[in-house]
Amino acid sequence: MNRPGRTTPGSLLSAPLPLTALHHLYAWVDSVPFSRPKRHLARDFSDGVMIAEIVKHFQPKLVEMHNYIPTSNTEQKLSNWSTLNRKVFPKLRFYVSEEDIRKVVISTPGAIESVLSTLRQKVEEKCQKKAIQEARMNMKDPIGFDSININRHLAELENCISAESPTGRVPSGKKTIPSEKGEERASDHSGRWGVPARQDSSFIQCVHNEPNVQQLLEQKEQALTVLQETVQILQMKVHRLEHLVQLKDMRIEDLTRHLNAPK
């Protein structure tokens, strides 16, 4: 039984590559820094060493170069390819048949191009999967803020506001929704996470399918709501200070008038 996602033996040399595909393949090979200069593609890759160097370049953990000996001896070439088949190619989910290996070892025209084409495909798939996994593991705030620092600063700001507020509480005026931790968070009527109510359903479904994204967006909504309420408090304080300034001016004017009045 063939394993899913794995190239079956005998399938690599089934058909010659188109000219355009060959140009792209050669450009890909040229991007790899080899330990020896390239002179003749078929002969250069016949011992398997440069194949191992390609894998080492893109996936360093998959290859130990001391296992591959540069040689012109047919038996050693076969040994190098056998090591690749046992230790490296299974990790990339493909396999080179013994018949294909012998064609590569004796530098059969077109043989190494087919192997390189399959290797390129598998290496790129491996790199893409690794990049996706790393992105998921290292996923941070998609909006670009540090949620921990924001929450800490907001907590400090709330403490300062509560200390100065007559009631010791932030002003109401917005509906509060209990969060998962039993706390209350403010919400306006523009829609969940600040998204309009008629937002495309695919976005909502995507967010529901990603718990980390949903949690981060909820944190941003909470932070935004607290900041909006903070602005309201500051506006109230500005109005109060303006009123106090007016009273002070009136008092100064009254005292000045009494001071200048004739005795």
Backbone as CSV, one residue per row, in Angstrom:
resi,resn,N_x,N_y,N_z,CA_x,CA_y,CA_z,C_x,C_y,C_z
1,MET,0.856,-1.203,0.000,0.000,0.000,0.000,0.878,1.235,0.000
2,ASN,0.560,2.206,-0.813,1.313,3.437,-0.884,0.852,4.391,0.211
3,ARG,1.785,5.040,0.827,1.442,6.018,1.837,0.915,7.287,1.191
4,PRO,-0.105,7.921,1.801,-0.653,9.140,1.213,0.368,10.252,1.217
5,GLY,0.401,11.032,0.136,1.304,12.156,0.042,2.724,11.765,-0.275
6,ARG,2.967,10.484,-0.589,4.313,10.026,-0.862,4.420,9.581,-2.311
7,THR,5.495,10.028,-2.992,5.689,9.663,-4.392,6.061,8.202,-4.490
8,THR,5.398,7.487,-5.333,5.611,6.050,-5.437,6.840,5.743,-6.272
9,PRO,7.516,4.611,-5.994,8.678,4.234,-6.793,8.310,4.072,-8.260
10,GLY,9.220,4.500,-9.138,9.004,4.348,-10.567,8.250,5.485,-11.206
11,SER,7.807,6.481,-10.409,7.000,7.570,-10.965,7.816,8.804,-11.296
12,LEU,9.069,8.893,-10.865,9.836,10.117,-11.034,10.251,10.362,-12.479
13,LEU,10.556,9.304,-13.218,11.065,9.457,-14.575,10.008,9.124,-15.617
14,SER,8.757,9.319,-15.275,7.680,8.908,-16.164,7.607,9.750,-17.433
15,ALA,7.942,11.056,-17.340,7.830,11.938,-18.505,8.865,13.032,-18.399
16,PRO,9.442,13.491,-19.523,10.418,14.577,-19.486,9.752,15.885,-19.095
17,LEU,10.508,16.752,-18.458,9.975,18.031,-18.010,9.887,19.012,-19.167
18,PRO,8.871,19.872,-19.180,8.781,20.917,-20.208,9.963,21.883,-20.098
19,LEU,10.225,22.591,-21.173,11.371,23.490,-21.213,11.252,24.590,-20.158
20,THR,10.039,25.153,-20.001,9.852,26.211,-19.005,10.126,25.697,-17.598
21,ALA,9.636,24.488,-17.309,9.874,23.898,-15.996,11.356,23.660,-15.760
22,LEU,12.074,23.286,-16.811,13.517,23.074,-16.672,14.242,24.376,-16.335
23,HIS,13.843,25.467,-16.978,14.467,26.762,-16.685,14.262,27.148,-15.224
24,HIS,13.035,26.969,-14.718,12.753,27.283,-13.313,13.543,26.348,-12.390
25,LEU,13.657,25.098,-12.770,14.389,24.133,-11.954,15.872,24.501,-11.872
26,TYR,16.464,24.845,-13.016,17.881,25.210,-13.025,18.119,26.479,-12.197
27,ALA,17.196,27.420,-12.263,17.336,28.638,-11.460,17.266,28.314,-9.968
28,TRP,16.398,27.384,-9.613,16.289,26.960,-8.211,17.580,26.289,-7.754
29,VAL,18.139,25.435,-8.581,19.400,24.761,-8.245,20.528,25.785,-8.102
30,ASP,20.555,26.777,-8.975,21.612,27.792,-8.926,21.535,28.646,-7.660
31,SER,20.384,28.674,-7.002,20.246,29.483,-5.782,20.899,28.833,-4.575
32,VAL,21.317,27.578,-4.708,21.915,26.845,-3.589,23.438,26.989,-3.636
33,PRO,24.070,27.368,-2.531,25.542,27.449,-2.503,26.157,26.060,-2.281
34,PHE,26.702,25.474,-3.294,27.282,24.132,-3.200,28.750,24.203,-2.769
35,SER,29.233,23.094,-2.281,30.621,23.022,-1.813,31.606,22.864,-2.965
36,ARG,31.113,22.608,-4.158,31.984,22.452,-5.326,31.290,23.067,-6.539
37,PRO,32.039,23.514,-7.506,31.423,24.158,-8.678,30.649,23.162,-9.532
38,LYS,29.600,23.667,-10.190,28.783,22.838,-11.079,29.380,22.893,-12.484
39,ARG,29.576,21.735,-13.069,30.124,21.670,-14.429,29.165,20.945,-15.381
40,HIS,28.758,19.759,-14.972,27.840,18.961,-15.787,26.781,18.406,-14.843
41,LEU,25.527,18.830,-15.060,24.463,18.542,-14.097,24.347,17.058,-13.782
42,ALA,24.289,16.225,-14.792,24.073,14.795,-14.566,25.222,14.180,-13.775
43,ARG,26.468,14.514,-14.125,27.615,13.943,-13.421,27.782,14.545,-12.024
44,ASP,27.495,15.854,-11.895,27.671,16.513,-10.598,26.786,15.888,-9.520
45,PHE,25.560,15.510,-9.898,24.605,15.004,-8.911,24.590,13.474,-8.831
46,SER,25.437,12.815,-9.557,25.358,11.348,-9.622,25.704,10.673,-8.306
47,ASP,26.568,11.309,-7.473,26.947,10.656,-6.220,26.013,11.013,-5.061
48,GLY,25.020,11.876,-5.290,24.040,12.204,-4.250,24.476,13.250,-3.255
49,VAL,25.755,13.661,-3.280,26.250,14.618,-2.294,25.581,15.981,-2.470
50,MET,25.476,16.437,-3.712,24.873,17.748,-3.940,23.363,17.722,-3.690
51,ILE,22.762,16.563,-3.840,21.353,16.423,-3.443,21.231,16.637,-1.936
52,ALA,22.126,16.015,-1.180,22.119,16.195,0.270,22.366,17.658,0.637
53,GLU,23.219,18.353,-0.112,23.483,19.765,0.165,22.259,20.638,-0.104
54,ILE,21.475,20.279,-1.097,20.237,21.027,-1.355,19.298,20.903,-0.163
55,VAL,19.105,19.670,0.308,18.220,19.474,1.462,18.785,20.184,2.683
56,LYS,20.099,20.104,2.865,20.747,20.770,3.999,20.528,22.276,3.956
57,HIS,20.528,22.837,2.758,20.349,24.284,2.613,18.944,24.717,3.031
58,PHE,17.931,23.959,2.638,16.549,24.351,2.921,16.026,23.760,4.229
59,GLN,16.492,22.577,4.603,16.047,21.916,5.824,17.282,21.382,6.563
60,PRO,17.995,22.216,7.266,19.277,21.816,7.860,19.190,20.627,8.811
61,LYS,18.069,20.478,9.501,17.972,19.419,10.502,17.774,18.029,9.895
62,LEU,17.485,17.966,8.614,17.182,16.669,8.003,18.427,15.933,7.505
63,VAL,19.550,16.622,7.399,20.723,16.036,6.744,21.960,16.199,7.621
64,GLU,22.754,15.129,7.699,24.086,15.179,8.298,25.081,14.887,7.181
65,MET,25.817,15.906,6.781,26.628,15.806,5.575,27.775,14.795,5.682
66,HIS,28.185,14.458,6.899,29.281,13.495,7.020,28.880,12.094,6.545
67,ASN,27.579,11.872,6.336,27.122,10.563,5.853,27.310,10.396,4.343
68,TYR,27.690,11.468,3.651,27.741,11.426,2.185,29.151,11.773,1.716
69,ILE,29.742,10.845,0.993,31.140,10.956,0.579,31.204,11.261,-0.918
70,PRO,31.838,12.364,-1.310,32.029,12.625,-2.749,32.890,11.522,-3.365
71,THR,32.432,10.984,-4.477,33.128,9.834,-5.048,32.805,9.690,-6.523
72,SER,33.650,8.951,-7.205,33.381,8.538,-8.586,33.157,7.035,-8.668
73,ASN,33.199,6.384,-7.510,32.993,4.938,-7.447,31.502,4.627,-7.443
74,THR,31.095,3.715,-8.309,29.661,3.419,-8.453,29.061,2.879,-7.171
75,GLU,29.778,2.001,-6.481,29.238,1.420,-5.257,29.045,2.486,-4.180
76,GLN,29.979,3.404,-4.064,29.836,4.468,-3.062,28.705,5.416,-3.437
77,LYS,28.540,5.674,-4.734,27.409,6.484,-5.164,26.085,5.840,-4.757
78,LEU,25.982,4.533,-5.010,24.759,3.823,-4.623,24.557,3.865,-3.113
79,SER,25.657,3.795,-2.364,25.552,3.862,-0.904,25.030,5.220,-0.449
80,ASN,25.530,6.291,-1.074,25.046,7.630,-0.726,23.552,7.776,-1.001
81,TRP,23.129,7.303,-2.161,21.710,7.388,-2.515,20.858,6.509,-1.607
82,SER,21.390,5.369,-1.214,20.659,4.507,-0.286,20.457,5.195,1.065
83,THR,21.476,5.928,1.506,21.346,6.676,2.761,20.294,7.774,2.634
84,LEU,20.285,8.449,1.501,19.250,9.461,1.274,17.860,8.841,1.308
85,ASN,17.720,7.699,0.687,16.414,7.025,0.640,15.954,6.582,2.023
86,ARG,16.911,6.227,2.885,16.544,5.733,4.207,16.363,6.837,5.236
87,LYS,17.209,7.876,5.186,17.247,8.848,6.271,16.653,10.217,5.930
88,VAL,16.601,10.560,4.668,16.199,11.923,4.301,14.875,11.962,3.542
89,PHE,14.802,11.224,2.450,13.614,11.296,1.605,12.317,10.925,2.332
90,PRO,12.308,9.936,3.243,11.056,9.662,3.964,10.547,10.864,4.752
91,LYS,11.447,11.701,5.263,11.022,12.885,6.005,10.398,13.925,5.087
92,LEU,10.713,13.838,3.805,10.092,14.725,2.814,8.936,14.053,2.096
93,ARG,8.654,12.807,2.488,7.519,12.052,1.967,7.646,11.741,0.474
94,PHE,8.833,11.265,0.077,8.959,10.704,-1.260,10.100,9.696,-1.272
95,TYR,10.207,8.978,-2.362,11.128,7.845,-2.452,11.617,7.736,-3.899
96,VAL,12.907,7.415,-4.056,13.481,7.211,-5.384,13.751,5.722,-5.545
97,SER,13.201,5.145,-6.566,13.349,3.695,-6.767,14.789,3.339,-7.122
98,GLU,15.135,2.079,-6.930,16.490,1.618,-7.245,16.791,1.789,-8.734
99,GLU,15.793,1.569,-9.568,15.996,1.750,-11.006,16.322,3.200,-11.327
100,ASP,15.582,4.130,-10.715,15.859,5.555,-10.944,17.237,5.936,-10.405
101,ILE,17.607,5.375,-9.268,18.920,5.676,-8.688,20.035,5.234,-9.627
102,ARG,19.905,4.053,-10.182,20.940,3.548,-11.093,21.048,4.439,-12.347
103,LYS,19.919,4.937,-12.813,19.963,5.841,-13.971,20.678,7.141,-13.620
104,VAL,20.440,7.638,-12.396,21.116,8.862,-11.971,22.611,8.601,-11.790
105,VAL,22.964,7.461,-11.205,24.365,7.138,-10.924,25.188,7.040,-12.210
106,ILE,24.582,6.504,-13.269,25.317,6.381,-14.539,25.092,7.599,-15.438
107,SER,24.501,8.669,-14.862,24.320,9.953,-15.560,23.439,9.833,-16.797
108,THR,22.354,9.100,-16.689,21.396,8.999,-17.789,20.756,10.367,-18.048
109,PRO,20.729,10.858,-19.269,20.136,12.178,-19.557,18.677,12.262,-19.091
110,GLY,18.347,13.328,-18.407,16.979,13.565,-17.946,16.644,12.921,-16.624
111,ALA,17.488,12.019,-16.128,17.165,11.306,-14.884,17.239,12.237,-13.666
112,ILE,18.337,12.983,-13.549,18.498,13.830,-12.367,17.505,14.979,-12.362
113,GLU,17.094,15.482,-13.539,16.114,16.574,-13.589,14.787,16.150,-12.963
114,SER,14.358,14.920,-13.238,13.094,14.445,-12.671,13.194,14.309,-11.156
115,VAL,14.337,13.799,-10.676,14.528,13.677,-9.228,14.571,15.057,-8.585
116,LEU,15.302,15.978,-9.199,15.391,17.338,-8.660,14.032,18.034,-8.646
117,SER,13.228,17.795,-9.671,11.897,18.408,-9.721,11.027,17.935,-8.564
118,THR,11.050,16.622,-8.314,10.271,16.096,-7.189,10.828,16.587,-5.861
119,LEU,12.159,16.620,-5.758,12.782,17.114,-4.529,12.397,18.565,-4.264
120,ARG,12.408,19.374,-5.315,12.029,20.778,-5.148,10.592,20.898,-4.629
121,GLN,9.700,20.132,-5.204,8.297,20.177,-4.773,8.156,19.802,-3.310
122,LYS,8.830,18.734,-2.892,8.704,18.264,-1.517,9.367,19.213,-0.529
123,VAL,10.506,19.789,-0.925,11.185,20.743,-0.047,10.330,21.983,0.152
124,GLU,9.720,22.486,-0.915,8.878,23.680,-0.801,7.646,23.391,0.053
125,GLU,7.068,22.203,-0.093,5.925,21.845,0.750,6.336,21.798,2.222
126,LYS,7.506,21.238,2.486,8.008,21.154,3.861,8.246,22.542,4.430
127,CYS,8.823,23.425,3.638,9.087,24.791,4.097,7.786,25.539,4.378
128,GLN,6.789,25.346,3.530,5.503,26.015,3.745,4.829,25.526,5.019
129,LYS,4.844,24.222,5.247,4.240,23.682,6.469,4.963,24.199,7.705
130,LYS,6.287,24.259,7.646,7.062,24.748,8.779,6.754,26.210,9.054
131,ALA,6.624,27.000,7.988,6.324,28.424,8.160,4.944,28.620,8.789
132,ILE,3.972,27.811,8.361,2.621,27.917,8.924,2.625,27.533,10.396
133,GLN,3.331,26.463,10.749,3.393,26.031,12.143,4.066,27.089,13.014
134,GLU,5.161,27.673,12.525,5.845,28.695,13.303,4.971,29.933,13.464
135,ALA,4.233,30.263,12.405,3.354,31.435,12.492,2.260,31.222,13.523
136,ARG,1.734,29.990,13.591,0.679,29.707,14.571,1.234,29.692,15.986
137,MET,2.434,29.159,16.155,3.027,29.079,17.484,3.439,30.457,17.991
138,ASN,3.922,31.287,17.087,4.421,32.598,17.483,3.429,33.708,17.190
139,MET,2.153,33.333,17.005,1.156,34.335,16.645,0.994,35.342,17.776
140,LYS,1.136,36.610,17.436,0.971,37.670,18.404,-0.251,38.483,18.047
141,ASP,-0.410,39.580,18.733,-1.539,40.457,18.517,-1.587,40.905,17.061
142,PRO,-2.634,40.523,16.270,-2.673,40.908,14.864,-2.820,42.411,14.647
143,ILE,-3.249,43.135,15.663,-3.417,44.568,15.505,-2.094,45.285,15.722
144,GLY,-1.150,44.612,16.348,0.166,45.201,16.521,0.427,45.760,17.899
145,PHE,-0.441,45.479,18.890,-0.246,45.974,20.235,0.092,44.815,21.158
146,ASP,0.724,45.149,22.243,1.028,44.169,23.275,-0.136,44.144,24.247
147,SER,-0.914,43.070,24.235,-2.124,43.007,25.042,-1.813,43.087,26.525
148,ILE,-0.733,42.461,26.957,-0.403,42.452,28.377,-0.079,43.870,28.848
149,ASN,0.774,44.575,28.081,1.134,45.932,28.468,-0.061,46.866,28.420
150,ILE,-0.911,46.699,27.396,-2.093,47.553,27.281,-3.002,47.361,28.490
151,ASN,-3.244,46.094,28.850,-4.132,45.827,29.985,-3.544,46.389,31.271
152,ARG,-2.209,46.309,31.418,-1.597,46.845,32.633,-1.748,48.361,32.700
153,HIS,-1.470,49.022,31.562,-1.594,50.473,31.547,-3.051,50.907,31.745
154,LEU,-3.965,50.154,31.166,-5.377,50.503,31.343,-5.802,50.332,32.787
155,ALA,-5.279,49.298,33.435,-5.617,49.097,34.847,-5.104,50.263,35.691
156,GLU,-3.882,50.722,35.395,-3.351,51.871,36.123,-4.180,53.114,35.860
157,LEU,-4.586,53.284,34.598,-5.398,54.445,34.255,-6.744,54.407,34.953
158,GLU,-7.348,53.220,35.015,-8.641,53.071,35.691,-8.514,53.395,37.173
159,ASN,-7.401,52.987,37.787,-7.200,53.283,39.201,-7.100,54.786,39.439
160,CYS,-6.372,55.477,38.540,-6.261,56.924,38.669,-7.608,57.598,38.495
161,ILE,-8.371,57.140,37.505,-9.689,57.730,37.251,-10.628,57.482,38.414
162,SER,-10.601,56.246,38.941,-11.481,55.903,40.063,-11.144,56.740,41.278
163,ALA,-9.844,57.035,41.467,-9.447,57.823,42.628,-9.949,59.261,42.527
164,GLU,-10.048,59.787,41.287,-10.476,61.164,41.102,-11.972,61.293,40.894
165,SER,-12.646,60.202,40.514,-14.076,60.262,40.237,-14.860,60.360,41.542
166,PRO,-15.894,61.194,41.617,-16.674,61.328,42.866,-17.281,60.019,43.310
167,THR,-17.710,59.202,42.381,-18.359,57.937,42.737,-17.383,56.789,42.819
168,GLY,-16.144,57.037,42.366,-15.165,55.958,42.382,-15.389,54.943,41.292
169,ARG,-16.222,55.274,40.301,-16.534,54.351,39.221,-16.481,55.100,37.906
170,VAL,-16.236,54.357,36.853,-16.273,54.966,35.532,-17.714,55.220,35.168
171,PRO,-17.994,56.258,34.375,-19.390,56.581,34.043,-20.028,55.496,33.228
172,SER,-21.328,55.334,33.449,-22.079,54.357,32.673,-22.571,55.008,31.411
173,GLY,-23.477,54.353,30.711,-23.995,54.893,29.461,-23.822,53.918,28.333
174,LYS,-23.128,52.830,28.611,-22.970,51.794,27.604,-23.344,50.476,28.224
175,LYS,-23.902,49.646,27.441,-24.337,48.342,27.918,-23.123,47.495,28.261
176,THR,-23.172,46.792,29.374,-22.075,45.926,29.784,-22.445,44.484,29.501
177,ILE,-21.447,43.745,29.064,-21.643,42.333,28.719,-20.692,41.516,29.547
178,PRO,-21.146,40.510,30.287,-20.223,39.705,31.095,-19.283,38.927,30.210
179,SER,-18.003,38.933,30.573,-17.011,38.171,29.815,-16.936,36.763,30.350
180,GLU,-16.023,35.965,29.782,-15.886,34.570,30.178,-15.386,34.449,31.611
181,LYS,-14.672,35.470,32.148,-14.129,35.407,33.496,-15.075,36.024,34.514
182,GLY,-16.296,36.353,34.120,-17.269,36.886,35.038,-17.160,38.383,35.210
183,GLU,-16.215,39.045,34.550,-16.078,40.471,34.643,-17.009,41.127,33.632
184,GLU,-17.186,42.436,33.795,-18.041,43.157,32.878,-17.186,43.955,31.931
185,ARG,-17.572,43.975,30.679,-16.875,44.774,29.689,-17.898,45.591,28.937
186,ALA,-17.485,46.763,28.519,-18.409,47.681,27.852,-18.529,47.334,26.388
187,SER,-19.686,47.644,25.830,-19.909,47.373,24.412,-20.880,48.392,23.872
188,ASP,-20.609,48.879,22.671,-21.546,49.774,22.023,-22.426,48.971,21.086
189,HIS,-23.200,49.666,20.265,-24.160,48.989,19.395,-23.656,48.869,17.975
190,SER,-22.355,48.964,17.766,-21.824,48.871,16.405,-21.560,47.442,15.994
191,GLY,-21.705,46.495,16.922,-21.493,45.095,16.568,-20.376,44.493,17.387
192,ARG,-20.291,43.186,17.420,-19.286,42.472,18.206,-17.893,42.793,17.677
193,TRP,-16.937,43.029,18.610,-15.549,43.372,18.290,-15.454,44.656,17.460
194,GLY,-16.459,45.508,17.523,-16.392,46.732,16.757,-16.657,46.542,15.279
195,VAL,-17.108,45.339,14.877,-17.395,45.062,13.468,-18.863,45.366,13.213
196,PRO,-19.211,46.072,12.145,-20.622,46.359,11.862,-21.446,45.086,11.821
197,ALA,-22.741,45.250,12.188,-23.607,44.082,12.280,-23.781,43.381,10.950
198,ARG,-23.611,44.088,9.840,-23.789,43.463,8.534,-22.471,42.959,7.949
199,GLN,-21.456,42.813,8.821,-20.160,42.303,8.343,-20.338,40.933,7.706
200,ASP,-19.491,40.646,6.738,-19.573,39.363,6.026,-19.472,38.204,6.997
201,SER,-20.348,37.222,6.832,-20.413,36.096,7.770,-19.169,35.237,7.733
202,SER,-18.440,35.233,6.620,-17.239,34.406,6.540,-16.180,34.896,7.509
203,PHE,-16.105,36.224,7.700,-15.144,36.745,8.670,-15.503,36.295,10.081
204,ILE,-16.789,36.395,10.418,-17.226,35.976,11.748,-16.930,34.499,11.965
205,GLN,-17.195,33.675,10.945,-16.946,32.243,11.071,-15.453,31.975,11.250
206,CYS,-14.634,32.736,10.518,-13.181,32.569,10.634,-12.721,32.903,12.042
207,VAL,-13.267,33.990,12.605,-12.878,34.387,13.952,-13.306,33.345,14.976
208,HIS,-14.518,32.805,14.816,-14.990,31.778,15.742,-14.124,30.532,15.671
209,ASN,-13.551,30.247,14.512,-12.731,29.048,14.349,-11.327,29.227,14.889
210,GLU,-10.935,30.464,15.225,-9.599,30.722,15.760,-9.745,31.292,17.169
211,PRO,-9.637,30.465,18.220,-9.838,30.943,19.596,-8.878,32.054,19.971
212,ASN,-7.623,31.950,19.535,-6.638,32.971,19.900,-6.997,34.314,19.293
213,VAL,-7.423,34.302,18.009,-7.822,35.542,17.356,-9.039,36.130,18.043
214,GLN,-10.005,35.273,18.383,-11.213,35.749,19.051,-10.872,36.383,20.393
215,GLN,-9.996,35.749,21.147,-9.615,36.291,22.448,-8.910,37.630,22.303
216,LEU,-8.017,37.731,21.319,-7.297,38.981,21.113,-8.236,40.103,20.690
217,LEU,-9.186,39.781,19.809,-10.127,40.803,19.363,-11.018,41.274,20.514
218,GLU,-11.415,40.329,21.362,-12.216,40.719,22.517,-11.418,41.618,23.461
219,GLN,-10.132,41.312,23.626,-9.288,42.169,24.450,-9.182,43.569,23.854
220,LYS,-9.048,43.639,22.506,-8.963,44.939,21.855,-10.266,45.716,22.010
221,GLU,-11.387,44.992,21.912,-12.671,45.677,22.075,-12.807,46.226,23.484
222,GLN,-12.388,45.421,24.456,-12.456,45.874,25.839,-11.547,47.077,26.056
223,ALA,-10.332,47.004,25.494,-9.406,48.121,25.648,-9.958,49.385,24.986
224,LEU,-10.527,49.231,23.795,-11.090,50.371,23.086,-12.246,50.990,23.872
225,THR,-13.095,50.148,24.447,-14.237,50.644,25.217,-13.772,51.426,26.443
226,VAL,-12.765,50.882,27.139,-12.245,51.576,28.320,-11.647,52.924,27.924
227,LEU,-10.940,52.953,26.795,-10.356,54.211,26.338,-11.441,55.219,25.972
228,GLN,-12.521,54.743,25.345,-13.621,55.639,25.014,-14.254,56.223,26.276
229,GLU,-14.435,55.384,27.282,-15.001,55.881,28.539,-14.027,56.837,29.227
230,THR,-12.735,56.552,29.102,-11.743,57.460,29.679,-11.823,58.833,29.017
231,VAL,-11.985,58.841,27.683,-12.138,60.112,26.970,-13.356,60.859,27.481
232,GLN,-14.458,60.153,27.702,-15.663,60.808,28.230,-15.409,61.426,29.598
233,ILE,-14.688,60.688,30.455,-14.379,61.220,31.781,-13.523,62.472,31.671
234,LEU,-12.520,62.409,30.810,-11.650,63.569,30.647,-12.402,64.760,30.088
235,GLN,-13.332,64.493,29.167,-14.141,65.590,28.647,-14.985,66.224,29.755
236,MET,-15.549,65.380,30.635,-16.324,65.908,31.757,-15.452,66.762,32.663
237,LYS,-14.203,66.298,32.887,-13.301,67.072,33.733,-12.923,68.397,33.083
238,VAL,-12.746,68.373,31.758,-12.442,69.618,31.048,-13.581,70.623,31.206
239,HIS,-14.822,70.141,31.021,-15.975,71.023,31.177,-16.052,71.580,32.603
240,ARG,-15.747,70.721,33.576,-15.802,71.172,34.971,-14.728,72.223,35.235
241,LEU,-13.527,71.995,34.682,-12.457,72.973,34.870,-12.789,74.289,34.186
242,GLU,-13.397,74.211,33.000,-13.809,75.445,32.319,-14.819,76.220,33.161
243,HIS,-15.741,75.473,33.801,-16.734,76.131,34.661,-16.059,76.782,35.868
244,LEU,-15.071,76.076,36.447,-14.351,76.641,37.586,-13.578,77.895,37.189
245,VAL,-13.008,77.861,35.981,-12.292,79.044,35.502,-13.245,80.227,35.349
246,GLN,-14.437,79.960,34.843,-15.423,81.034,34.711,-15.800,81.600,36.084
247,LEU,-16.011,80.714,37.071,-16.348,81.177,38.424,-15.200,81.987,39.020
248,LYS,-13.958,81.505,38.738,-12.808,82.243,39.255,-12.727,83.637,38.634
249,ASP,-12.957,83.715,37.323,-12.921,85.016,36.660,-14.007,85.954,37.211
250,MET,-15.198,85.383,37.444,-16.271,86.201,37.995,-15.926,86.699,39.395
251,ARG,-15.293,85.827,40.195,-14.919,86.227,41.549,-13.847,87.308,41.531
252,ILE,-12.880,87.151,40.622,-11.823,88.159,40.506,-12.410,89.502,40.073
253,GLU,-13.330,89.423,39.124,-13.963,90.668,38.657,-14.745,91.331,39.777
254,ASP,-15.443,90.531,40.579,-16.229,91.080,41.689,-15.324,91.727,42.733
255,LEU,-14.223,91.052,43.086,-13.295,91.619,44.065,-12.640,92.887,43.554
256,THR,-12.301,92.858,42.236,-11.702,94.061,41.656,-12.663,95.240,41.708
257,ARG,-13.947,94.965,41.433,-14.941,96.034,41.464,-15.091,96.604,42.871
258,HIS,-15.124,95.741,43.893,-15.231,96.210,45.267,-13.983,96.971,45.677
259,LEU,-12.825,96.551,45.185,-11.565,97.226,45.564,-11.489,98.619,44.979
260,ASN,-12.012,98.766,43.772,-11.949,100.058,43.107,-13.111,100.985,43.465
261,ALA,-14.110,100.443,44.151,-15.263,101.282,44.518,-14.837,102.338,45.538
262,PRO,-15.370,103.578,45.446,-15.016,104.619,46.427,-15.516,104.269,47.823
263,LYS,-14.709,104.580,48.819,-15.069,104.263,50.187,-16.105,105.263,50.685
